[in-house]
């Protein structure tokens, strides 16, 4: 899987490669295809890969179900990133000319009183 590539794009590319191999006479059992997809995911997906390996029987897991599970996880990860970005936004305040003038008046009053 390439950096910044979606699961559906990766799966489309994977399917194209597998279909080309079938045309050349090389076919893989479903279990091997599932394992190949799980191996090609980036390190950030390791917790999800581990969860799938432990919770599912990879010998009977259909590719479509694996794809659905990975796409759901991808959507969840993107939602979490969006929430974090919104939390990091800061609020800035504008100062008005009136505030500056009142500060200057206060400074003049302070100097006058000390004088």
N, C-alpha and C positions, 0 to 999 in steps of 0.2 A: 504494500500500500504506500503510495506517495504521500509526501507531506501536504497537508491541506486538501486531501482528496476525500470525497465523501464515500460512505460505504456503498451506496448504489453505483457510483462510478467505478469503484474498485471491483464490485461484483460483476458489472457489465464487462469490464476488461478481462476478469477471470473466466467468465463464461465464454468469451470469444476465444481465449487461449485453449480452454478445454475442448470446445467444439472443433477447433483446428487440429488438435491432437487426435480427436476421434476420427476425423477425416483421414488422418495419416495412419490409422490403425491402432493407436494407443488409447486405451480407455482405463479409467480409474473407478474403483468402487466408491459409493457414496461416503463411506466412513473416511476414506483417504482424502476426498475432496473437502470434507468438513475440517479435517485436521490441517490441511494446507491453508485454508482460509484463516483459521485461528492462529496459525504460525506466522502469517504475513502481517498481522496487525501490529501497530506501533506499541512501544512499552507503556504508553499511557492507558492502553486497553488491557493490560495484564490482569487487573482485578476482575474485569468482566469475563475474560477468557477463562480464568480459574473457576469462576462461578459456573460458567457453562459446562466446563469439563467435569465438575463435581456434581452438578445437579442433573445433567442430561446423560442419556446413554448415546454416545457418539456413533455407535454402530447402527442406530436406527433413526438418528436425528436427520430430518429432511433439510436440504439446503435452503428451502424457502422459509422454514421456521427459524433457522440460524440467521438468515438475512433479516427477517422481521425483528428478531431479538437485538441484533446489532444496530439496526436503524433506530429502534426505540432508544437504545442506550446513547446513540449519537445525538438524538434530539434532546435527551435529558442533559447531556454534557453541554450542548450549546445553550440551553436555557440557563444552566448554572453560570456559564460564562457571562451571559447577558445581565444576569442579576448582579454579579460581582462588578461589572463595568458601571452599572447604574449606581451602586453603593459608593464607588470611588469618585463620582462626580462631585465637585465642590461648588459652593455658592460664593459668588463674589458680590461685593456691595459697591455701589457707585457713591462717590462723595459729591455733594453739591457745592456750589459756590457759596451758598449761605453758611454752610458748616465751616468753610475755610475762613470767611470773614469773621464769624463769631469767635473762632480760635484766635485770630489776629487781635480782635478787640480784647479778648481775655488776656493775651500776652501784654498788650499795651497797658491794661489796667494793673496787671501784676508788676510791671516795671514802674509804673507811676506810683503805686502804693509803696514799693520798696525805696523809691527815690525820696 
